[in-house]
Amino acid sequence: MNYRNAKYIDATRIDCEIEHPAHGWIPYTIDPADTDLTVNNNDLLAAMSTNGNVAAYVPPTQAELDAVLAEEVRSERNQLLYELDVVIANPLRWAELTTTEQTEVATYRTALLDVPQQTGFPQTVVWPQEATP
């Protein structure tokens, strides 16, 4: 079987592209836990071993891990903002809140916006106390 661009993605799995007879070059992952026998992983591994051209696993840097974590935290924060903005953007629902509740919601929203500026972000996040409109 023809393959290209093979590289370890962790200690046991290899990402590559295989040349499928009907679909051409398609992405494929060799995974020891895979139970699908459509592709013979043993033959593919043997070819890779013979050719010796599988790129080594390179673990992500701390900066890369931090970037992924920061995106996850921002996504969670954005969902909270979205849910809050449904109330804020609706004049009738906003008017139903007391002045104290409006202040609490505004303070909470500002605190959510400030989450990425916290010391220790993204590893350490102190979520503000929710204001329920």
N, C-alpha and C positions, 0 to 999 in steps of 0.2 A: 504494500500500500504506500502511495506517495504521501508525504507530509512536508510541511515547511513551518518555519517560525516557532519551533518548539522551545518552550522554556518552563522551568519549574515555577509554579505559583505558590507552593508551600513545600513541605518536606516530602509529600507523597503524590501530589497531583501535577500533571503537565498540561499546559495549554498549548495547542498547536492548530494548524489548519490541515485538513485532510482532503485529498482529491476524491470527491464522490463521483461515481460513474454517471449519475443522472444530473446532479446539481452543481458540479464543478467544485471549486475550493470552498469548503465550509469550516466554520470554527468547530473545534472538538476539544474536549477535556478528557484526559486519561485519569480515571479515578479508581483506586482499588476497591471502593465500595460500590462501584457501578455494577448493576446486575443485568443490564442490557447487553446482549451478546451480538448486536447487529454489526459492530466493529470488533475485530479480534484484537484486544489490547495487547495480548502477549506478542503477536506478530509485529505490532506497531512498536512496542518497547524493544523488541529484538532488533528491528531496523534502526531505531534510535541509538541503541547500544553499539551496534556495528559502526554506524556513522560517527558517533561521538559528538554530535552537534546540538545537544540540548543545552540551552543557556541555564546557568546556575540560578538558584533561587536567591533573589536579593530582597531581604526584608525591607519593608517601608521605613523611611526615616521618621524620626519623632515629629519633624515638621509636617510630613505627609499625614501621619496619624492625627496630629493636632488639627490639620485642615479638614479632615473627614469628620472628626468629632465636633469641630466648630460649626460645620454645615448642619450636622444633626441637631445641635443645640439651637441654632438659629431657626431651623425648620419647626422645632417644637415651640419656640417662642413665637414664630409667625402664626402658627395655628391658634395659639392663645390670643394673639392680637386680632386675628380674623374673627374669632368668636366674640370678642369684646366689641369690635367695630360694628358688628351687626346691630348692637344696641345703640351705640353712640351715633351711628349714621341714620338711625330711625328717629325723626323728631318726636313722634308720638311716644315711643318707648323712653326716650331720653327725658321728655317732659314729665313722665310718671315718676321719675326718681326725685328724691328730696335733694336739696342743695348739698347736704352732707354726703349722700350716696354719690352724687355727681363728682364731688371732690375726691372721694375715695376711688372711684373708677378712673378719674384722670390721673391720680397719683399712681395707681397700679399700672396704668398703661405706660406712663413715663418710666416706671421702674422696669417694665418689660423691655422697653426700647433700650434701656441702659445695660441690659444683661451682658452684651459683648464687651462693655467697657470695664467690667468687674476685674479686679485683680485675681489672677489664677484662671481666667477664662482661656480655654474651654474645659480644662480638667476639673476645675472647681467652680460650680455655679450655685449661687444662693438665689433660689427663685423667690420673687416677692410674694407676699401673702395675697391671695386672690381676693379681689373685691367682686362680690356677686351683685350684678345689677338686677 
